[in-house]
Amino acid sequence: MKPIKSLLLLAFSVFYFSAYAQLDKKAAEALIKRVVPTVTDRFVVNEIPAENGKDVFELESKDGKIILSGNKALSVASALGYYLKFFCHDDFGWNGNNTHLPTVLPVIKGKIHHTTPYNYRYYLNYCTFNYSMAWWNWDRWQKEIDWMALNGINMPLAITGEEAIWRDVYHNMGFTDADLDSFFSGPAYFSWLWMGNLDGWGGPLPKHWIDSHKDLQKMILQRERALGMTPVLPAFTGHVPPSFKDKFPNAKLKKTNWGQGFNDVYLLDAADPMFGEIGKKFIEAQTKEYGTDHLYSSDTFNENTPPTNDSTFLSGVSKKIFQSMTAADTKAVWVMQGWLFYNASAFWQPRQIKALLDAVPDNQMIILDLYTEEHPVYNRTNDYYGKPWIWNMLQNFGGNVSMDGRMAVVSNDPLKALNASKNMVGIGLTPEAIEQNPALYELMLSNVWRNNAIDTKDWLNDYAERRYGKNNEKINDAWGLLLKSVYDTVPHRGGPCSIICGRPALNAGSDWRVDTTMNYDPKKLVQAWSLFIQSADELKGSDGFQYDVVDITRQVLANYANILQPKIIKAYTLKDTAGFKKYSSEFLQLMDDMDQLLGTRQDFLLGKWISDARSNGITPQESDLYEFNARDLVTLWGGRDNPLHEYSNRQWNGLIKGFYKPRWEMFFAALHQSLINNTPLDNNAFENKVKDWEWQWVNSHNKYVATTNGNAVEVASLIFEKYNKKIEQAY
């Protein structure tokens, strides 16, 4: 490691982590009790010092006890996680668990010692808080924070409850609740409100939500800090309420539009004296309620192009934003999402990026290279021109359900970058949504406590044994096939979607929101599917296997739908009525089968998503509002004509049969009628009809089941018997 880099990392570890340098033994013991309640007394917590400013843990057996040592509760938790995985062969995470501890806890021979090479292990994306976390209560958050600690995450984004801070700030500036009703969005859209993309959609926001989520944020932060994490809190971006122009007519405001079907929003010019005043007030109010760890997220130009590419202007904006932070906190560190440098790369050329970054001291800014596993920016900006930066895996967009990822990249590239970079200070996860592709995320987090490359094939064999409770050669072969197909994709915006989720049209499948482009060999996936089904009798007792066999079956059917749909269109075009009826019937039946399959796992239930949303309300009106938010986000995203419709499409039970299938039935009926009448399909008339139906669905309250139905393995096996031969023939 180069001397300059060592000094930089040491400075960060001393300056930014000193507040939580000591181990909170009570927090560590409480986590152990939550994770392994039946054998808590078999574990002993011990404190050891950090190594060169880096987190460290040790494991050993002594006097019949397992000694978990670390410099923080987080390190102790990671020691526990390591022990559970590699000695007890347990698996824990989002989608299916194997946490059956052996009767006699395994003895550790000698002492195991691990130091992380990464100061920061970042977690979350603004979007995650809505695409996945919008309806979480404390019980769900508590499980996630424990999972974070067990995997060594120490730098989580924490934006829950921010509406309470803004309410207080704007109240003190003379704004009324009525003034803010057009500003605060509904709960499913907060991420885009805080990033300055929209105002008010899905509101007005109930007071109870604001108050209850302020309390929730306090619990989240208290737990994260007790475990030794340093949460990242928001800072002012310049986005102000629509009523701001009336309250302060002389303010320098810029009207801007995200371009996604929402009204204009107002951004306060960073050169306006009020910008610094509001930024200072916000951080002071936030610190009063939530405390601070001196890390602040601000993304003024997130999917909003600056008015000019003049470097002097961009430097000035950056300087003003940073000054608004340091006016309230002299130790402020600006944590910036680097998404804009990729997403608007035509604008953000080296001169513009350098101007934005150079305005802030190197030791008070951290850049999140948000999409490093597919589109790194650090390697075309000379390591962000000296700013500390973090290597991240984004992977998921919109909560789309698709087996997808780049396992070889996440196994090797973070360490390669660390060894080659002058100022890389961490790794992280920045998905738009979570609770999917669990193997990929666990693989990425396996980098945290190691400074050598991962042998992906060996890792997968070990993972499968932990997850399913047994070593199974067919399953090992299956994961080898998955490694060469769905988890070996070329750079692409998320995994392939299924045509079933697209709004029906003659050219469906060419839409960027439901992109069905296949970026791997689907035959290998089908072969892996067969091996999973062959292993079902032996592994069916594993919760993780039950999830995985459903997920792989779902993916095979989703891909097959992309083969069937063009046959329907071809038959229609050729006026082959018999072929049209045959293929359209098969397509609709496939959707029914997928819906039944997904109904066996809680991970795929629309009804649970809606039920969780409604549970946040304390009146029928509030519950109805939250249900609207929940339905709208995963379908239209906005209003009846919103261009983002289907961006957050999900292959879920209830959504397939209750939303996607009726649209295709309407479409097939319209095509059939056009064949009978021998007239072309009226595309405009159909689109208007389906948009009216969609908007009615979004605003309805019909019930969807929130509990599972059927045996996952049995249903997957029956679907295999029904479809395997015809799918093999199709390829």
Secondary structure as GFF3:
##gff-version 3
##sequence-region A 1 731
A	DSSP	alpha_helix	3	17	.	.	.	ID=ss1
A	DSSP	three_ten_helix	18	20	.	.	.	ID=ss2
A	DSSP	alpha_helix	25	35	.	.	.	ID=ss3
A	DSSP	three_ten_helix	37	42	.	.	.	ID=ss4
A	DSSP	beta_strand	43	47	.	.	.	ID=ss5
A	DSSP	beta_strand	56	62	.	.	.	ID=ss6
A	DSSP	beta_strand	65	70	.	.	.	ID=ss7
A	DSSP	alpha_helix	73	86	.	.	.	ID=ss8
A	DSSP	beta_strand	111	115	.	.	.	ID=ss9
A	DSSP	beta_strand	120	123	.	.	.	ID=ss10
A	DSSP	alpha_helix	128	131	.	.	.	ID=ss11
A	DSSP	alpha_helix	138	150	.	.	.	ID=ss12
A	DSSP	beta_strand	155	156	.	.	.	ID=ss13
A	DSSP	alpha_helix	162	172	.	.	.	ID=ss14
A	DSSP	alpha_helix	177	181	.	.	.	ID=ss15
A	DSSP	three_ten_helix	187	189	.	.	.	ID=ss16
A	DSSP	alpha_helix	190	194	.	.	.	ID=ss17
A	DSSP	alpha_helix	207	226	.	.	.	ID=ss18
A	DSSP	beta_strand	233	234	.	.	.	ID=ss19
A	DSSP	beta_strand	239	240	.	.	.	ID=ss20
A	DSSP	alpha_helix	244	247	.	.	.	ID=ss21
A	DSSP	beta_strand	253	256	.	.	.	ID=ss22
A	DSSP	beta_strand	265	268	.	.	.	ID=ss23
A	DSSP	alpha_helix	273	290	.	.	.	ID=ss24
A	DSSP	beta_strand	295	297	.	.	.	ID=ss25
A	DSSP	alpha_helix	311	326	.	.	.	ID=ss26
A	DSSP	beta_strand	333	337	.	.	.	ID=ss27
A	DSSP	alpha_helix	339	343	.	.	.	ID=ss28
A	DSSP	alpha_helix	350	358	.	.	.	ID=ss29
A	DSSP	three_ten_helix	362	364	.	.	.	ID=ss30
A	DSSP	beta_strand	365	369	.	.	.	ID=ss31
A	DSSP	three_ten_helix	378	380	.	.	.	ID=ss32
A	DSSP	alpha_helix	382	385	.	.	.	ID=ss33
A	DSSP	beta_strand	389	393	.	.	.	ID=ss34
A	DSSP	alpha_helix	407	420	.	.	.	ID=ss35
A	DSSP	beta_strand	424	429	.	.	.	ID=ss36
A	DSSP	alpha_helix	438	445	.	.	.	ID=ss37
A	DSSP	alpha_helix	456	468	.	.	.	ID=ss38
A	DSSP	alpha_helix	473	483	.	.	.	ID=ss39
A	DSSP	three_ten_helix	499	501	.	.	.	ID=ss40
A	DSSP	three_ten_helix	512	514	.	.	.	ID=ss41
A	DSSP	alpha_helix	522	534	.	.	.	ID=ss42
A	DSSP	alpha_helix	536	539	.	.	.	ID=ss43
A	DSSP	alpha_helix	543	573	.	.	.	ID=ss44
A	DSSP	alpha_helix	577	598	.	.	.	ID=ss45
A	DSSP	three_ten_helix	602	604	.	.	.	ID=ss46
A	DSSP	alpha_helix	606	614	.	.	.	ID=ss47
A	DSSP	alpha_helix	620	633	.	.	.	ID=ss48
A	DSSP	alpha_helix	655	655	.	.	.	ID=ss49
A	DSSP	pi_helix	656	660	.	.	.	ID=ss50
A	DSSP	alpha_helix	661	677	.	.	.	ID=ss51
A	DSSP	alpha_helix	683	698	.	.	.	ID=ss52
A	DSSP	alpha_helix	712	730	.	.	.	ID=ss53
###
